[in-house]
């Protein structure tokens, strides 16, 4: 892409494609700057629309991302992908009524698309209607047994409902599908903690920290579990880790 000359008619498209790489490498400010520059002239380019919206989403500029996907739907009104992305952005923006309205419209025309149940689960979870959230995530999982994030989300809901055994079963499925995601192990640790199995809880908690040593909440849970084991050596280890992370966090503020 870099060898395409600035005078070439392909140069704008090459620049847009280059920002897909910048997005993947989290060079978000560069991607944002370049894509915004080309937006007016290339506003029907689906790669530009999708990449710019994704950049805004990563930067938590949800209103801007919503504007881009609305524009994308004007150009490609039949796009299921753009509609689903817009629904999830309304949820991120906490505009649940707008999200529910769009889901209702979408379901009228796409009765066989079950992805909206995932979105409905997110909405009801945020509205603290856990049973409705669980009902919808189960509807989704009935159609897709290969979505690790949905198995994790089901486990998270079940943990909140104190159904720890079923939560552990669901999170185990998530880990099988994606064994490198730290939050899955942390959620499993919560399940075993709820079951009173502190040894296994600590094993999963350690794995979460190993996969993501920067997340202070994982260390807080590990320390809390260590206290339950009454093992002075473990308590000291996780207390030191937690204090070190707290000190770094304070220093970065």
C-alpha positions as a printed Julia matrix, in Angstrom:
253×3 Matrix{Float64}:
   0.0     0.0    0.0
   2.84    2.39   0.8
   4.36    2.09  -2.68
   1.23    3.43  -4.4
   2.06    6.89  -5.66
   0.12    9.9   -4.35
  -0.83   10.8   -7.92
  -2.33    7.4   -8.62
  -6.11    7.1   -8.84
  -5.79    4.14  -6.44
  -4.06    6.23  -3.77
  -7.21    7.13  -1.74
  -8.35    3.51  -1.65
  -4.86    2.41  -0.62
  -4.86    4.94   2.19
  -8.24    3.71   3.39
  -7.09    0.07   3.31
  -3.98    1.04   5.27
  -6.21    2.25   8.09
  -7.67   -1.22   8.46
  -4.14   -2.26   9.48
  -3.84    0.73  11.81
  -7.13   -0.26  13.42
  -5.89   -3.83  13.96
  -2.65   -2.47  15.43
  -4.62    0.03  17.57
  -3.06    3.06  15.9
  -6.44    4.67  16.36
  -5.54    8.35  16.17
  -3.8     7.87  12.81
  -6.68    5.81  11.42
  -9.23    8.37  12.64
  -7.37   11.29  11.09
  -6.9     9.69   7.67
 -10.4     8.21   7.41
 -12.08   11.47   8.4
 -10.06   13.19   5.66
 -11.49   10.85   3.0
 -14.99   10.48   4.44
 -16.8    13.09   2.32
 -15.33   11.9   -0.99
 -15.52    8.17  -0.21
 -18.73    8.09   1.84
 -20.11    5.11  -0.09
 -16.98    3.02   0.44
 -18.02    0.18   2.79
 -14.45   -0.39   4.0
 -14.14    3.27   5.0
 -17.55    3.29   6.69
 -16.93    0.12   8.64
 -13.36    1.0    9.64
 -14.18    4.56  10.7
 -17.15    3.39  12.74
 -14.96    0.73  14.37
 -12.33    3.35  15.22
 -14.97    5.58  16.82
 -16.3     2.56  18.73
 -12.82    1.68  20.03
 -12.4     5.3   21.15
 -15.85    5.09  22.82
 -17.12    7.88  20.55
 -20.42    6.06  20.24
 -22.47    8.98  18.91
 -20.02    9.44  16.04
 -20.03    5.7   15.3
 -23.84    5.77  15.25
 -23.77    8.59  12.7
 -21.46    6.56  10.44
 -23.63    3.44  10.55
 -26.75    5.52   9.86
 -24.96    6.86   6.8
 -23.95    3.31   5.85
 -27.59    2.2    6.05
 -28.61    5.05   3.77
 -26.18    3.7    1.18
 -26.83   -0.02   1.91
 -30.36   -0.17   3.42
 -30.58   -3.97   3.24
 -27.42   -4.56   5.25
 -28.08   -6.83   8.24
 -24.54   -6.25   9.49
 -24.88   -2.46   9.67
 -28.23   -2.74  11.44
 -26.85   -5.13  14.07
 -23.84   -2.88  14.63
 -26.14    0.12  15.04
 -28.25   -1.76  17.6
 -25.16   -2.6   19.64
 -23.94    0.99  19.46
 -27.25    2.25  20.83
 -26.73   -0.19  23.71
 -23.19    1.12  24.25
 -24.62    4.65  24.27
 -27.25    3.45  26.83
 -30.06    4.46  24.48
 -32.01    1.27  25.19
 -35.36    2.52  23.86
 -33.82    3.31  20.49
 -32.11   -0.08  20.45
 -35.36   -1.89  21.28
 -37.24    0.02  18.57
 -34.62   -0.9   15.98
 -34.68   -4.54  17.11
 -38.45   -4.61  16.7
 -38.22   -3.21  13.17
 -35.39   -5.6   12.32
 -37.24   -8.68  13.58
 -40.27   -7.87  11.41
 -38.13   -8.28   8.31
 -35.54  -10.8    9.51
 -37.35  -13.36  11.62
 -34.66  -15.99  11.06
 -31.77  -13.82  12.28
 -31.21  -14.78  15.91
 -28.29  -12.42  16.6
 -30.71   -9.88  18.05
 -31.25  -12.18  21.04
 -27.65  -11.45  22.0
 -28.42   -7.73  21.86
 -31.64   -8.17  23.83
 -29.71  -10.06  26.5
 -27.29   -7.14  26.81
 -30.15   -4.65  27.13
 -32.04   -6.59  29.8
 -28.83   -7.26  31.73
 -28.08   -3.54  31.86
 -31.67   -2.86  32.91
 -31.11   -5.36  35.76
 -33.69   -7.77  34.36
 -31.43  -10.79  34.71
 -34.06  -13.46  34.05
 -35.02  -11.84  30.74
 -31.33  -11.49  29.87
 -30.8   -15.2   30.56
 -33.86  -16.17  28.49
 -32.57  -14.25  25.47
 -28.96  -15.44  25.64
 -30.22  -19.03  25.81
 -32.33  -18.44  22.69
 -29.2   -17.28  20.92
 -27.09  -20.2   22.14
 -29.73  -22.64  20.9
 -28.74  -21.57  17.4
 -25.01  -21.02  17.85
 -22.94  -23.35  20.03
 -19.64  -21.87  18.86
 -19.85  -18.38  20.36
 -17.48  -18.22  23.32
 -18.56  -14.72  24.32
 -22.21  -15.75  24.6
 -21.37  -18.76  26.78
 -19.31  -16.4   28.95
 -22.17  -13.91  29.15
 -24.59  -16.66  30.16
 -22.17  -17.69  32.9
 -21.85  -14.11  34.1
 -25.65  -13.79  34.36
 -25.92  -17.12  36.19
 -23.2   -16.03  38.63
 -25.2   -12.87  39.34
 -28.25  -15.07  39.96
 -26.1   -17.21  42.31
 -26.58  -20.29  40.12
 -22.87  -21.03  40.4
 -22.85  -24.66  39.23
 -24.66  -23.89  35.97
 -22.53  -20.77  35.57
 -19.35  -22.86  35.75
 -20.69  -25.25  33.09
 -21.38  -22.38  30.71
 -18.06  -20.63  31.31
 -16.26  -23.93  30.78
 -17.76  -24.0   27.25
 -16.45  -20.47  26.67
 -12.96  -21.48  27.8
 -12.98  -24.54  25.51
 -13.83  -22.3   22.57
 -11.35  -19.56  23.52
  -8.75  -20.69  26.07
  -6.74  -17.43  26.0
  -9.36  -14.97  27.28
  -8.51  -13.8   30.81
 -11.99  -12.65  31.79
 -13.39  -16.16  31.23
 -11.03  -17.58  33.87
 -11.82  -14.74  36.24
 -15.54  -15.42  35.86
 -14.95  -19.13  36.45
 -13.06  -18.21  39.63
 -16.2   -16.36  40.76
 -18.28  -19.49  40.14
 -16.01  -21.68  42.25
 -15.8   -18.95  44.88
 -19.6   -18.93  45.06
 -19.56  -22.73  45.39
 -17.09  -22.48  48.28
 -14.39  -24.32  46.31
 -11.6   -21.85  47.04
  -8.72  -24.01  45.78
 -10.15  -24.31  42.27
 -11.27  -20.69  42.4
  -7.67  -19.67  43.07
  -6.36  -21.8   40.18
  -8.65  -20.02  37.72
  -7.9   -16.66  39.29
  -4.16  -17.23  38.86
  -4.72  -18.12  35.21
  -6.67  -14.89  34.66
  -3.78  -12.88  36.13
  -1.27  -14.82  34.04
  -3.18  -13.93  30.87
  -3.74  -10.29  31.82
  -1.45   -9.02  34.57
  -2.61   -5.42  34.13
  -6.2    -5.98  35.28
  -6.36   -4.99  38.93
  -9.81   -6.52  39.5
  -8.38   -9.98  38.84
  -5.84   -9.43  41.6
  -8.53   -8.17  43.96
 -10.5   -11.37  43.48
  -7.38  -13.54  43.9
  -6.58  -11.77  47.17
 -10.16  -12.19  48.37
 -10.02  -15.92  47.56
  -6.62  -16.27  49.24
  -8.1   -14.82  52.43
 -10.74  -17.57  52.36
  -8.06  -20.26  52.1
  -6.38  -18.9   55.25
  -3.05  -19.73  53.62
  -0.7   -17.01  54.93
   1.81  -17.49  52.11
  -0.85  -17.1   49.4
  -2.39  -14.12  51.19
   1.0   -12.41  51.29
   1.71  -13.12  47.6
  -1.59  -11.71  46.32
  -1.57   -8.83  48.78
   1.81   -7.74  47.39
   0.59   -8.08  43.81
  -2.51   -6.05  44.58
  -0.62   -3.29  46.39
   1.89   -3.08  43.54
  -0.9    -2.67  40.99
  -2.68   -0.09  43.14
   0.53    1.91  43.43
   1.04    1.83  39.65
  -2.57    2.87  39.11
  -2.21    5.83  41.49
   1.04    6.84  39.79
  -0.64    6.9   36.38
  -3.44    9.2   37.49
